[in-house]
Amino acid sequence: MLLEIHHLRQDYNAGVLDISTVNPDPIRQFEEWFKDALQAGEPEPNAMTLATATPDGKPSARIVLLKGLDPGGFVFYTNYDSRKGRELEANTHAALVFLWLTQQRQVRIEGVVEKVLPEASTEYFQSRPKNSQIGAWASPQSAVISDRTILEDKVVALEKEFAETEQLPRPEQWGGYLLKPSCIEFWQGRSSRLHDRVQYLHDGHGSWIIQRLAP
């Protein structure tokens, strides 16, 4: 074995999760936990794993940032021509995972995605720092490139082209997705691996079924 990792262990005792006291709305429950993560100084509390899959079930996952939350679900932005964008175009089912180590908490979310309105994508794109806007224009995300200088040269050219403006036009291939949840699970680490897990399942008629799961 290259690394001695089998003996790494940590007991979890930062909190409890009681099904009798959770918010009946999982979005509200998520908001409460997210505020806790902010107050606890969790680094990058909006970082989340996004899992997608091809139509034949081949999965892939990566870290992205949550950039919006409303009663309809969870919003993130990306290049529509990237690998995740292509996979979401072909298979709208996706999953998110948040991990907040400081509080020994995890949230799993499953659902389907849809693109946000172009106007919302443009508004968010133009609210980003100018260098981030330029980066989105410069990068053919997920495409094979021969050298980093391809990106650097493109950035230099874009900086010259848009030297007089702070708001670039939004690239057509860049925008947001809304993940509309059908299942949200809240996980609180507990001692001896007897973790608390509370799952919300959407009943398809506007209500949520709340269940406790075995760890």
Secondary structure, DSSP 8 states (H G I E B T S, - for coil): --S--TT------S----TTTS-SSHHHHHHHHHHHHHHTT-SSTTEEEEEEE-TT--EEEEEEE--EEETTEEEEEEETTSHHHHHHHH--EEEEEEEEGGGTEEEEEEEEEEE--HHHHHHHHHHS-HHHHHHHHH--TT---S-THHHHHHHHHHHHHTTT-S-----TTEEEEEEEEEEEEEEE--GGG--EEEEEEE-SSS-EEEEEE--
